[in-house]
Structure formats: structure tokens, C-alpha cells
């Protein structure tokens, strides 16, 4: 690969990593707002179908990006982005904790009570999310590369969806178990939120498959990559 192509590949990798980290951190900051996303009034285990946190909206982007990085840059680079995301999330948690500790002025547009209500549970949420995220992302990457080796780089839809389905179930179940254990969500909502969250993520994973195909196609055409060939940034 020529030097100019390698530099371009490095820049794209940097921007993909930035998009990944932003999506992850934002999902942890906005998680406390829940919404109802479905036109039908259907209940499952006492919870409405797709009655889910807004934090779930940017989260599937992280799995799309790690699958794209896994396909084009390899397993090592995908793992590096995951680790960077963990660091960024815990660092953001430290900043929020510090901001919540210092007192607001009398003229501050946002008072201490409001700030604590919105961000006060972020520490527990980030911890729960990170434990679930860490497990789910590594599961996703491992399964993705298992299917990639097995299919010799063919059948992209197979490894994309199989890896994402299982990892999203692990993620949803783990974060709900931790949040219920910490008393942030009642246990009687566990099954309903598990089913709703998992089905929503499966739906998004199916929808994002064409975008993964498009991304892989553009990479292969621009950098003249063969099937199963990866870009070496070293």
C-alpha cells in the first residue's frame, strides 16, 4: 500500500474511533430518559414493547463500527477501539462526578438539584454499562472473527448479524441485571425491558447490515482490497 493510502486509512480509522467513542459516551449520559417507540399498545411481561431508554439509540452504532473496523482493519484494531471507549467512558464519569460535587452559584441556570437528578446516577449507569459493554463488545469481536475465518471472508451478513445478535443479548441482559441490583430499575420490569431492548437492537442490527456492506464496498474499492484482506496500519 502506498504511503498516501496508508495515511488516508489512518485518518479514517481515527474518525471511526471518534464516532465510536462519542456514541458510547453519549449513550451513557442520556440513558435516564425512556420513550415508547411503537404504534401498537403491546405489553410483554408488564412492560410495553419498545418502551426503552434513549441511550439505546446511539449504542448500536458502536457495534456497526467495530464490525467495520474488524472487517477492514482487523481484530487487533477493533479491540483497541473498545479499550479506548472504556477509558473515555470512565474519564467522562470522573468529570461528571467532579461537576456534581462542586456547588452551583445562586445565579446558575442549572441548580444542584436538577444537575444531580439528570447526572447523579451516571456513575452507577456507566459502571453497569461498561461491564455489559466490555463483555458484549469482546463477544461480538470474537464471534465476528470466528465466522470470518470459517467462511474465509465470505457471507458478510452472516458474521455481522450472528455476532451482533448474541453480543446485544449479553449487553442488554448484563446492564439490566446490574441496574436492577443497584436499585435503579425495579426487578418486575426486568423481563419486559430485556425483551424490548433486545428486539429493538436486533431490528437495528438487521437495518444496519446494508450500511456495513456499503462501508466495506467503499473501503475495498478505494484501497483495492481483496475479499478477506485487511489494512495493516503498522
N, C-alpha and C positions, 0 to 999 in steps of 0.2 A: 504494500500500500504506500502511495506517495505521501510525502510529509504534509502537504496541504490537505489531503483527505483525512489523515490521522488527526490533524488539528481540528478539522471540522467535526469529526467523530467525537473528539474530546469535549468540544463545546456543546454538542447535542446531548452528550451524556450528563454534562453539568446541568443543563436546563431540565432534563428529565428528572434528575435528582432533586433540583429545586422545586419542581412541581410536585413531586412525591412528598417531600418534607412539608411543604405548605399545606397540602391536602390532609396530611396526617395531623399536623398541629391544629389546624382549624377545626377538624372533626372533634378533637378533644375539648376545644374551647366552647363550642356551640351545642354540646350534647344535651343540655338540660331542657331544651325546648322540644316538645313532642308534637307531632302532627298526624293527621289522618289522611292517608293517601290511597283512596279507593272510592269509587262512586257507589258501591253497594254496601249496605249495612250488614256485614257478616262478622260474626264473633267466633273466635276459636279459643277455647279454654278461658273464657271470661274476658278476653281482650279482642278489640276489633282488629280484623285483618288489615295489616299495613298501618297500624297505629304505632308509629316508630319515631325514634329521635332524629332530629335534623342532622345530627352528627354522622348519620349513615350516608348522607348524600355525597360528600366528597370522598368517603372512605374507599368505595370500590375503585376509584381512580388509582389508588396505591397498588392494587393488585394488577390492574391493567399495565401500569408502568413497570412493575417488577417482572411481569411476563414478557414484556417487550425487551427489557434490558437482558433478561435471561436468554431470550432468543437471539439477540444481536450481539451482546457484549459478553455473555457467558455467566455461569453460576457465581464466580468469584465477585464480579462487579455487582450483581444483584444483591448478594449478601452484604456488600459494603454499603449500599444504599439503605438497606434495612437497619444496619447498625447506626448509620448517620441519623436516621429517623428517630431511633430510640434516644440518642443523645439530644437531638433537638427538642424532643417532647419533654424530657426531664429538665432540660435547661429552661424551657418556657414555663414549666411548673414552678421552678425556683423563682423566676421573675414575678410570676403571679402571686406566689406566697409572700414575697417581699412587699409587693404593691398592696396586698391586702393587710399587711401588718402596720404600715405607716398610716397615721390618722389623716383624714381629709380636712381641708380648711373649711371655715364657715361658709365661704362663697363657692365652694366646689360644686359644679353642676351634678356630679355623681357623688352621693353621700356614701359613708362607710357601709350602711345597711344594704343599700342597693348593690354596691360592689361585692359585698360578701354573699348576697343572695345569688348573684349571677356567677361569680367565680369562686365562691368559698368551698364548693365541693370539687373543684378542679383537681386538687391533689389526689383525692381518692379515685376520681374518674380517670385521671391519667395513669395512675398505678394499675387500675383494673384493665384499662385499655391497652397499656403497654404489655402486660403479662399475656393478654389474649393476642395482641398484635404480634408479639415476638414469636409465640408458638405458631400462630396461623401463617405468618409470612415464611418461616422456615419450612413448615409443612408444604406450603404452596411451591416454594422453590425446589424442594427435594422431589416432590411428585412430578413437577413440570419436567425436570431433567431426567427423571426415570422414564417417563413416556417419550421424551425426546430421543433418548438412547435406544429405547425399544423400537421406535418407529423410524429410526435413522433420519430424523429431522422432518419426516413427512407427517401429514394429518395434524396440522397446527391446531385445528378446532378441538381435537381430542385432548391434547395435553393442556390446552388453555382452560377448557371447561372442567375436566376431571380434577385438575389441581385446584382450581378456584372453588368448586363446589365443596370439596372436603375442607379446605382451609377456611372458608367462610362459615361453615358449620362450627368448626373448632373455635373460631374467633367469637361468633355470636354466643355460643354456649359458655365459653370461659368468662367473657366480660359480664354476662348476666349473673353467673354464679358468684363472681366477686362482688358485684354491686348489691346483690341480694344479701350476701354475707355481711357486708358493711352496713346494711340497713338503708341503702339509698333507694332501693326498689323493693316492694313487698313480694314475698315468695309466691303469693297467689297469682301474680302477673307473669311469673317466670315462663311457663309453658306457652302462653299466648304470645309474649314478646319473642320467645325463641323461634316459634313457627313463623311469625310475621317477619321478623328480621331476616331469618334465613331465606324465606321465599322471595323477599324483596332483593336480597343480594344475588340469589340465583337468577332472577329475572334480569338484573343489571348485568350479570356475567354473560348471559346469553346475548344481550343487546350489544355489549362491548366487543364481542368476537369479530364482527366486521371491521371495527376500528383497529383491532390488533392485526388483522390481515392487511389492512391498508398501510399501517405503520411498517410492518415487516416488508411489504412490497416496495415501499418507497426507499427503505434502507438498502434492500438488496439491489434495486436499480441504481441508486446513487453511488453505492460503494462496490458495485459489481460483485456481490456475494453469491456464492452457490448455496444450494439447499444444505442446511446444517453447518454452514461456515459462519464463524464468529469473528468479530473485530477485536484484534489484540491492541489494547491501548498502551501496553508496556513499551 
